Amino acid sequence: MTSLFCFGLGYVAQHLANKHPFWRCMGTKQAKPLSENRFSISPYETVIFNEFQQFDPTILDKYNQFLISIPPIKGADLVLKHYQNYFKKRGSSIRWVGYLSATNVYGDHDGAWVDETATTNPTTINGRARLEAEKQWLSLYEMHHCPVHIFRLSSIYGPDRSPLEKILYGKVTFLVDKTGHFFSRIHLYDICRVLQATLEQPRPGQIFNLADDLPAEYTTVMEYAYALLGELPPPKLPLESAKISPAFLEYFKESKRIKNSKIKQELGISLLYPTYREGFQNCLDFINDKEQKNI
């Protein structure tokens, strides 16, 4: 039987698992309850943890595919910390390992296009930790033939997790304005289609950028979201005077446009949502459908 173990049954992992209801699927999740507006994981067995303590590795012996979506904590990859020797031991007997990294490993490229061969020079703590984790995972492939795939994700959005929800829940009071600063993003469903393509035809040792076709400035994207909802956007504030969280501030430290040619050429991916415009419409349809069901 095909099987999948997810280190971190989060937004992406839950949707990927839900696409395969007949697979054996299991994963880890934090002890705190999931938000009500997230995909349910009730059909799947879970290993519940608080900080992330090691559990019996024989649990993993039943699985031949592994998705790692837990970000580094305090600079360390917790899965590698506890299970690196396990992956070394099993090596090529595993069919597929997918590590969800992020495009912040590239650092700042002053708005230039970057592909998988571009220089990696992260400027943030999270970016440096991601890059170090990538190197460690790839060393498992190079030295122990473990079929590792690296997926560098742009900003993730999708149903229940888009700017539309932030607007409707009143979480946006102003727009951060930084002209000429580019973000890339990727819809949840397109992420899972890329993962699925490599699950069907593994490409061990490969790195893939996951992004749509239209990088854009933050204000441009947010103004489109407001227009789609039929609402007027709030005032713009220059980055220098905007009071934002450290995590949000990190997004504005690095400007780049992520090139997605490799997933199209090597995996045959045709994006369902090639820009945020189509993607936001999907998110709005999801919101409207949920409202209709609640009437």
C-alpha positions in Angstrom: 0.0 0.0 0.0 1.2 3.5 -0.8 1.8 5.4 2.4 2.7 8.9 3.5 4.0 10.2 6.8 3.9 14.0 7.3 6.2 15.6 9.8 3.8 18.5 10.4 0.2 18.0 9.3 -0.3 21.6 8.5 -2.0 23.5 5.7 -0.2 21.9 2.7 0.2 18.4 4.2 -3.4 18.1 5.1 -4.6 19.0 1.6 -2.1 16.6 0.0 -3.3 13.8 2.4 -6.9 14.6 1.6 -6.2 14.1 -2.1 -5.3 10.4 -1.3 -8.1 9.1 1.0 -7.1 5.5 0.3 -3.5 5.9 1.3 -2.2 4.9 4.7 -1.5 8.4 6.1 -0.1 9.6 9.5 1.5 12.7 10.8 2.6 14.9 13.7 0.7 17.9 14.9 1.0 20.2 17.9 -1.2 19.6 20.9 -3.0 22.9 20.6 -6.3 22.6 18.6 -6.3 23.6 14.9 -8.3 26.7 13.9 -11.8 25.9 12.9 -11.3 27.3 9.4 -8.5 24.9 8.5 -8.8 21.7 6.7 -9.7 18.8 8.9 -7.2 16.0 9.6 -9.6 13.8 11.5 -9.3 10.9 9.0 -5.7 10.5 9.8 -3.7 9.0 12.7 -1.6 11.6 14.4 1.4 11.7 16.7 0.6 14.6 19.1 3.5 16.6 20.6 4.0 19.8 22.5 7.6 20.9 21.8 8.5 17.9 19.6 9.9 15.0 21.5 11.2 12.0 19.8 8.7 9.1 19.3 9.4 5.4 18.6 10.9 5.4 15.1 9.4 1.9 14.4 6.2 3.8 13.7 7.9 5.2 10.6 8.8 1.7 9.2 5.2 1.4 7.8 5.7 4.4 5.5 7.6 4.8 2.2 7.0 8.5 1.6 7.7 11.4 3.9 6.8 15.0 3.8 8.7 17.4 6.0 6.9 20.7 6.5 8.0 21.7 10.0 10.1 24.9 9.8 13.4 25.2 11.7 12.9 26.0 15.3 15.6 28.2 16.9 17.8 27.6 13.9 17.5 23.8 14.0 15.5 21.3 11.9 13.8 19.1 14.5 13.2 16.2 12.2 16.9 16.0 11.4 17.8 16.4 15.0 15.7 13.4 16.1 15.5 11.2 12.9 18.6 11.9 10.8 20.1 8.5 11.7 16.8 6.8 10.8 16.8 8.3 7.3 20.5 7.4 6.9 19.7 3.8 7.8 16.7 3.4 5.5 18.3 5.3 2.6 17.2 4.2 -0.8 14.5 1.8 0.6 12.4 5.0 1.0 10.5 5.9 -2.1 10.2 9.7 -1.7 11.1 12.5 0.8 9.9 16.0 0.2 11.3 18.9 2.2 9.2 22.1 2.1 11.7 25.0 2.2 11.2 28.6 1.2 12.4 31.1 -1.3 13.9 33.3 1.5 17.1 31.1 1.0 17.9 33.3 -2.0 18.2 36.5 0.0 17.8 39.9 -1.6 18.2 40.1 -5.4 16.9 43.7 -5.8 13.9 42.6 -7.8 15.7 40.4 -10.3 14.4 37.0 -11.5 16.0 34.0 -9.8 15.9 30.4 -10.7 17.1 27.3 -8.8 20.8 28.0 -9.9 20.8 31.5 -8.4 23.1 32.5 -5.5 21.7 31.7 -2.1 22.6 34.5 0.3 19.8 34.7 2.9 19.7 37.9 5.0 17.2 36.6 7.6 17.6 34.2 10.5 14.8 32.0 9.1 16.4 32.0 5.6 19.7 31.0 6.9 18.2 28.2 8.9 16.2 27.0 5.9 19.3 26.9 3.8 21.3 24.9 6.4 18.4 22.4 6.6 18.4 22.1 2.8 22.1 21.2 2.8 21.6 18.6 5.5 18.7 17.0 3.7 20.5 16.9 0.4 23.5 15.3 2.1 21.3 12.4 3.0 20.7 12.0 -0.7 24.3 12.4 -1.7 25.8 10.1 1.0 23.0 7.7 1.7 20.9 7.7 -1.4 17.8 8.9 0.4 15.4 10.2 -2.3 15.2 13.8 -1.0 13.4 16.6 -3.0 13.7 20.3 -2.0 10.7 22.5 -2.7 11.3 26.2 -2.3 7.9 27.7 -1.7 7.0 31.3 -2.3 4.3 33.0 -0.1 1.5 30.4 0.3 -2.1 31.2 0.0 -5.4 29.4 -0.7 -8.9 28.8 0.7 -9.1 30.0 4.3 -5.6 31.5 4.1 -5.6 34.4 1.8 -5.6 38.2 2.0 -9.4 38.1 1.5 -9.9 36.5 4.9 -7.6 39.0 6.6 -9.6 41.8 5.1 -13.0 40.3 6.0 -11.8 39.6 9.6 -10.7 43.2 10.0 -7.0 42.3 10.3 -5.8 44.9 7.8 -5.8 48.5 8.9 -3.2 49.9 6.5 -1.2 48.8 3.5 2.6 48.8 3.7 4.0 50.7 0.8 7.4 49.9 -0.7 7.6 50.8 -4.4 9.6 48.4 -6.5 9.6 45.6 -4.0 8.5 42.3 -5.5 6.9 39.3 -3.9 6.1 35.9 -5.4 3.3 33.6 -4.2 1.8 30.2 -5.0 -1.6 28.7 -4.5 -2.1 25.7 -2.2 -3.6 23.6 -5.0 -0.6 24.2 -7.3 1.8 23.3 -4.5 0.1 20.0 -4.1 0.1 19.4 -7.9 3.9 19.8 -7.9 4.3 17.5 -5.0 2.1 15.0 -6.7 4.1 15.1 -9.9 7.3 14.1 -8.0 5.5 11.5 -6.0 4.4 9.9 -9.3 7.9 10.3 -10.9 10.5 10.9 -8.2 13.4 13.3 -9.0 15.8 12.6 -6.1 18.3 15.4 -5.3 16.4 18.0 -7.2 15.4 21.5 -6.1 12.2 23.1 -7.4 11.0 26.7 -7.1 7.2 27.0 -6.5 5.8 30.3 -7.6 3.2 31.6 -9.9 3.8 33.7 -13.1 3.2 37.2 -11.7 5.4 38.5 -8.9 4.0 41.8 -7.7 4.2 44.6 -5.1 2.3 44.1 -1.9 0.1 47.1 -2.4 -0.9 46.0 -5.9 -1.9 42.6 -4.7 -3.9 43.9 -1.7 -5.7 46.6 -3.7 -6.8 43.8 -6.1 -8.1 41.8 -3.1 -10.1 44.8 -1.9 -11.5 45.4 -5.4 -12.6 41.8 -5.6 -14.5 42.2 -2.3 -16.0 45.5 -3.5 -14.3 47.4 -0.7 -12.1 50.5 -0.6 -8.5 49.8 0.6 -7.2 51.4 3.7 -4.5 54.1 3.6 -0.9 53.3 2.5 1.9 53.8 4.9 5.6 53.8 3.9 7.5 50.9 5.4 9.7 53.2 7.5 6.7 54.5 9.5 4.6 51.3 9.5 4.4 49.4 12.8 4.4 45.7 11.7 5.5 42.4 13.2 9.1 41.2 12.9 7.9 38.3 10.8 6.1 40.6 8.4 9.0 42.9 8.3 11.2 40.1 7.0 9.2 40.0 3.8 10.3 43.5 3.0 14.0 42.9 3.6 14.4 40.9 0.3 13.0 41.7 -3.1 13.1 39.1 -5.9 11.0 37.5 -8.6 10.9 33.7 -8.5 11.2 31.9 -11.8 9.1 28.8 -12.1 10.3 27.4 -15.5 11.7 24.2 -14.0 8.4 22.9 -12.7 6.8 23.5 -16.1 9.6 22.1 -18.2 10.7 19.1 -16.1 7.4 18.2 -14.4 5.0 19.3 -17.0 3.1 21.5 -14.6 0.5 23.9 -16.0 -0.6 26.2 -13.1 -4.2 26.2 -12.2 -3.7 29.7 -10.8 -1.0 31.4 -12.8 -1.5 34.7 -11.1 -3.0 36.0 -7.8 -6.1 37.2 -9.8 -7.3 33.7 -10.6 -6.2 32.5 -7.2 -8.1 35.1 -5.2 -11.2 34.4 -7.3 -10.9 30.8 -6.2 -10.6 31.9 -2.6 -13.6 34.2 -2.9 -15.7 31.3 -4.4 -14.7 29.2 -1.4 -15.8 32.0 1.0 -19.1 32.4 -0.8 -19.7 28.6 -0.9 -19.1 28.3 2.8 -21.5 31.2 3.5 -24.2 29.5 1.4 -23.8 26.3 3.3 -24.1 28.2 6.6 -27.4 29.9 5.6 
